[in-house]
Amino acid sequence: MRLIGPNGEQVGVIATSVALNLAKEANLDLVEVAPNAKPPVAKLIDYGKFKYNEKIKAREARRNQNTAEIKEIRFRLKIDDHDFEVKKGHVVRFLNGGDKVKVTIMLRGREQSRPIGGVEMLQRLAADVEEYGSIESAPKQEGRNIIMTLAPKGKKVHTQSEQRRRGAESRAERQARQAARLAAKQEAQAQAAAEAKAAVNGHDAQPKTSAKNNTTKEGSNAEDEN
């Protein structure tokens, strides 16, 4: 077999028994990486560490993959400006979240015979949100509805990464505030303890002259009597 060393170096074509001995001496595993090659290719690796790294890579790939959902927003052809702006805000929010948006204009009665108004409304909406998304599927009529699909301009993974970054910053700020409050509390407790100790020491240091004064006073009275 053709053997590759643990650092990717080419050892050369050697017997399988020799490769096994080398693996044993290096405390590594002998793993075939190209069994169908002629001769087969094997590599000296730490298989446990290799599987762990593969698991980490797969987890990161799943985390970073674009898992966009399709959200749906429905409009009536006769919609007032306020409701249009509200629904447009929902579309922008979905696009900012990295999701596609299926916009549906629901036609009633005679509106089905003149769908041009619905197409114009969808084109107006696409123009208003072009900063956040672009038309993936142009407006088309399906039965009583006119449908258009918008796709976000940025990938969802970028949005998720930004959200994770902001979450980490917010947690760091909360922890810093908690640490500052704890330090201030401990400092206040230490200061209060020091003041209490100083007060006790000051009280103990005061001169005890009451007994002496009484003795002096009693002596004076005795002299007066004599």
TANORKA-V83570 format. One record per residue. N is the residue number from 1. RES is the residue in three letters. PSI is psi in whole degrees, -180 to 180 (* if undefined). OMEGA is omega in whole degrees, -180 to 180 (* if undefined). Layout:
N:RES:PSI:OMEGA ; N:RES:PSI:OMEGA
//
This chain:
1:MET:160:176 ; 2:ARG:123:-174 ; 3:LEU:137:175 ; 4:ILE:132:-179 ; 5:GLY:172:-177 ; 6:PRO:-22:179 ; 7:ASN:15:178 ; 8:GLY:4:-179 ; 9:GLU:147:-180 ; 10:GLN:114:179 ; 11:VAL:-35:179 ; 12:GLY:-175:-180 ; 13:VAL:119:-178 ; 14:ILE:168:178 ; 15:ALA:151:-180 ; 16:THR:-39:-180 ; 17:SER:-40:178 ; 18:VAL:-41:179 ; 19:ALA:-38:178 ; 20:LEU:-40:178 ; 21:ASN:-41:178 ; 22:LEU:-42:179 ; 23:ALA:-41:-180 ; 24:LYS:-42:-179 ; 25:GLU:-36:-179 ; 26:ALA:-1:-178 ; 27:ASN:43:179 ; 28:LEU:177:179 ; 29:ASP:146:176 ; 30:LEU:112:-174 ; 31:VAL:130:176 ; 32:GLU:125:178 ; 33:VAL:-17:177 ; 34:ALA:77:-175 ; 35:PRO:-22:-177 ; 36:ASN:-4:178 ; 37:ALA:162:178 ; 38:LYS:108:-7 ; 39:PRO:164:178 ; 40:PRO:150:-178 ; 41:VAL:131:178 ; 42:ALA:160:-177 ; 43:LYS:145:175 ; 44:LEU:116:-178 ; 45:ILE:165:168 ; 46:ASP:102:-170 ; 47:TYR:-39:179 ; 48:GLY:-45:178 ; 49:LYS:-37:179 ; 50:PHE:-46:180 ; 51:LYS:-37:179 ; 52:TYR:-44:179 ; 53:ASN:-38:178 ; 54:GLU:-38:179 ; 55:LYS:-42:179 ; 56:ILE:-42:179 ; 57:LYS:-42:180 ; 58:ALA:-38:179 ; 59:ARG:-43:179 ; 60:GLU:-38:179 ; 61:ALA:-41:178 ; 62:ARG:-36:-179 ; 63:ARG:-36:-174 ; 64:ASN:-4:-178 ; 65:GLN:154:-178 ; 66:ASN:106:-178 ; 67:THR:54:-176 ; 68:ALA:138:175 ; 69:GLU:167:177 ; 70:ILE:114:177 ; 71:LYS:154:-180 ; 72:GLU:134:175 ; 73:ILE:132:-178 ; 74:ARG:137:178 ; 75:PHE:151:165 ; 76:ARG:149:-179 ; 77:LEU:-39:178 ; 78:LYS:81:-179 ; 79:ILE:140:-179 ; 80:ASP:168:-174 ; 81:ASP:-39:-178 ; 82:HIS:-48:-180 ; 83:ASP:-35:178 ; 84:PHE:-44:-180 ; 85:GLU:-38:178 ; 86:VAL:-47:180 ; 87:LYS:-35:177 ; 88:LYS:-37:176 ; 89:GLY:-39:177 ; 90:HIS:-41:179 ; 91:VAL:-46:179 ; 92:VAL:-41:-180 ; 93:ARG:-42:179 ; 94:PHE:-43:-180 ; 95:LEU:-40:178 ; 96:ASN:-29:177 ; 97:GLY:-1:178 ; 98:GLY:10:-178 ; 99:ASP:150:172 ; 100:LYS:156:-178 ; 101:VAL:125:174 ; 102:LYS:114:-178 ; 103:VAL:125:-176 ; 104:THR:127:172 ; 105:ILE:119:-179 ; 106:MET:122:-177 ; 107:LEU:144:179 ; 108:ARG:142:172 ; 109:GLY:-122:-177 ; 110:ARG:-16:179 ; 111:GLU:-26:-178 ; 112:GLN:-25:-179 ; 113:SER:-12:179 ; 114:ARG:72:-176 ; 115:PRO:-3:-175 ; 116:ILE:-32:180 ; 117:GLY:-38:178 ; 118:GLY:-39:178 ; 119:VAL:-43:179 ; 120:GLU:-38:179 ; 121:MET:-42:179 ; 122:LEU:-39:178 ; 123:GLN:-38:176 ; 124:ARG:-44:179 ; 125:LEU:-44:-180 ; 126:ALA:-37:179 ; 127:ALA:-36:-178 ; 128:ASP:-29:-176 ; 129:VAL:18:-176 ; 130:GLU:-20:177 ; 131:GLU:-26:-175 ; 132:TYR:-24:-178 ; 133:GLY:166:-179 ; 134:SER:164:-178 ; 135:ILE:120:175 ; 136:GLU:-38:177 ; 137:SER:118:-176 ; 138:ALA:156:-180 ; 139:PRO:133:178 ; 140:LYS:151:-177 ; 141:GLN:131:176 ; 142:GLU:100:-177 ; 143:GLY:-120:-179 ; 144:ARG:7:-177 ; 145:ASN:154:170 ; 146:ILE:129:-171 ; 147:ILE:141:175 ; 148:MET:144:178 ; 149:THR:131:177 ; 150:LEU:141:178 ; 151:ALA:142:180 ; 152:PRO:149:179 ; 153:LYS:-34:178 ; 154:GLY:155:178 ; 155:LYS:148:-179 ; 156:LYS:-32:-179 ; 157:VAL:-34:179 ; 158:HIS:-41:178 ; 159:THR:-43:180 ; 160:GLN:-40:179 ; 161:SER:-41:178 ; 162:GLU:-40:178 ; 163:GLN:-41:178 ; 164:ARG:-39:180 ; 165:ARG:-45:179 ; 166:ARG:-38:177 ; 167:GLY:-41:179 ; 168:ALA:-41:178 ; 169:GLU:-41:-180 ; 170:SER:-41:178 ; 171:ARG:-40:180 ; 172:ALA:-40:179 ; 173:GLU:-43:179 ; 174:ARG:-42:179 ; 175:GLN:-38:179 ; 176:ALA:-41:178 ; 177:ARG:-43:179 ; 178:GLN:-41:179 ; 179:ALA:-39:179 ; 180:ALA:-42:179 ; 181:ARG:-41:179 ; 182:LEU:-43:179 ; 183:ALA:-41:179 ; 184:ALA:-40:179 ; 185:LYS:-44:179 ; 186:GLN:-38:178 ; 187:GLU:-41:178 ; 188:ALA:-40:178 ; 189:GLN:-41:179 ; 190:ALA:-40:179 ; 191:GLN:-41:179 ; 192:ALA:-40:178 ; 193:ALA:-41:179 ; 194:ALA:-41:179 ; 195:GLU:-40:179 ; 196:ALA:-41:179 ; 197:LYS:-41:179 ; 198:ALA:-38:179 ; 199:ALA:-41:179 ; 200:VAL:-45:179 ; 201:ASN:-39:179 ; 202:GLY:-38:178 ; 203:HIS:-41:179 ; 204:ASP:-27:-176 ; 205:ALA:-9:-179 ; 206:GLN:139:-179 ; 207:PRO:139:179 ; 208:LYS:92:-173 ; 209:THR:1:-175 ; 210:SER:-48:-178 ; 211:ALA:-42:180 ; 212:LYS:-44:-180 ; 213:ASN:-40:-180 ; 214:ASN:-40:180 ; 215:THR:-43:180 ; 216:THR:-40:-178 ; 217:LYS:-42:-180 ; 218:GLU:-37:178 ; 219:GLY:-38:179 ; 220:SER:-41:178 ; 221:ASN:-39:-180 ; 222:ALA:-39:178 ; 223:GLU:-37:-179 ; 224:ASP:-38:-178 ; 225:GLU:-36:179 ; 226:ASN:*:*
//
